[in-house]
Amino acid sequence: MKFKFSLLTAVTAVTTALSFGSAAMAQTKWDLPAAYPATNFHSENLVQFANDVDKASGGKLKITVHANASLFKAPEIKRAVQGGQAQAGEILLANFQNEWQIFGTDGLPFLADSYDTSMKLYKAQKPALEKKFAEQGMQLLYAVAWPPQGIYAKKPINSAADLKGIKWRAYSPSTARIAELVGAQPVTVQAAEFSQALATGVVESTMTSGATGVDSKLYEHLKYYYDAQAWLPKNAVIVNKAAFDALDAATKQALQKAAADAEVRGWAASKNVNTKTLETLKANGMQIAPPSAQLKADMQKVGDVMLKEWLAKAGPEGQAIIDAYRK
């Protein structure tokens, strides 16, 4: 009797081990590197997206979000996804304009300066983005706009002439070009190093959103914010095509549904964050103001020059996007 019991116990243990083993084999684990703090609305949206995928796939696909450039630095994420070092990742499209001009479409100042026009530009740009990512062995899951970009400075800025010689934080080719056109000194600094760069005097001005202003506590170093609403750059969440293709049909569907929901939720969160972060900047002593008529006119000229330069480099593909957007 004792022998039978031991045998039964052993068989049960083996069966349980095998079922656990097959469950473990059925579960797929992905890494998703991101460049922004865990408290940033993009990062929070990514975590919700990962949770939705886990739930909708019945635990078959587990995505771990690595925020704040903890796994790969911002400029490295796209290459990591393309090469399969990470199965998915979040990138700022405008960071990669030098690779392909269309990536920088939403970094052109005053081309699309509201959420409605930014969404319209995204719809015009999206087919080209999807085609390019496919050529590079990747797939676009979703994209979310940052809040509108404004000018941060230590001293009052009444015209572009007041920016001459200022050490200007650039985070993309377009923000570096703005600096050159207004006579500022562009210094490339990624989001994760921004606070330290300000504290050490490496930079003293920038154009970015209220959200980044709060993330990096810019009010501790800078006094003025001009709400120029110059452009709304987008973060895109991309996936390695081979990793996507390896999923079963139901898991693919769960992933794409979660991505569609994340896009809608992310744009709504961006609008909400824009209002809240400007209030936070003000509560921490920063002076918030619209740009003067002169500063706005000066920056519009910068935008006109940059659009002309961009179209010359982007060619017919770029012109087609602008034409579709302006219809």
Secondary structure as GFF3:
##gff-version 3
##sequence-region A 1 327
A	DSSP	alpha_helix	2	26	.	.	.	ID=ss1
A	DSSP	beta_strand	28	33	.	.	.	ID=ss2
A	DSSP	alpha_helix	41	56	.	.	.	ID=ss3
A	DSSP	beta_strand	61	66	.	.	.	ID=ss4
A	DSSP	three_ten_helix	74	76	.	.	.	ID=ss5
A	DSSP	alpha_helix	77	82	.	.	.	ID=ss6
A	DSSP	beta_strand	88	92	.	.	.	ID=ss7
A	DSSP	three_ten_helix	93	96	.	.	.	ID=ss8
A	DSSP	three_ten_helix	101	107	.	.	.	ID=ss9
A	DSSP	alpha_helix	115	135	.	.	.	ID=ss10
A	DSSP	beta_strand	138	145	.	.	.	ID=ss11
A	DSSP	beta_strand	149	153	.	.	.	ID=ss12
A	DSSP	three_ten_helix	160	163	.	.	.	ID=ss13
A	DSSP	beta_strand	167	170	.	.	.	ID=ss14
A	DSSP	alpha_helix	173	182	.	.	.	ID=ss15
A	DSSP	beta_strand	185	188	.	.	.	ID=ss16
A	DSSP	three_ten_helix	191	193	.	.	.	ID=ss17
A	DSSP	alpha_helix	194	199	.	.	.	ID=ss18
A	DSSP	beta_strand	205	209	.	.	.	ID=ss19
A	DSSP	alpha_helix	210	215	.	.	.	ID=ss20
A	DSSP	three_ten_helix	218	220	.	.	.	ID=ss21
A	DSSP	beta_strand	224	226	.	.	.	ID=ss22
A	DSSP	beta_strand	234	240	.	.	.	ID=ss23
A	DSSP	alpha_helix	241	245	.	.	.	ID=ss24
A	DSSP	alpha_helix	249	283	.	.	.	ID=ss25
A	DSSP	beta_strand	287	289	.	.	.	ID=ss26
A	DSSP	alpha_helix	293	326	.	.	.	ID=ss27
###
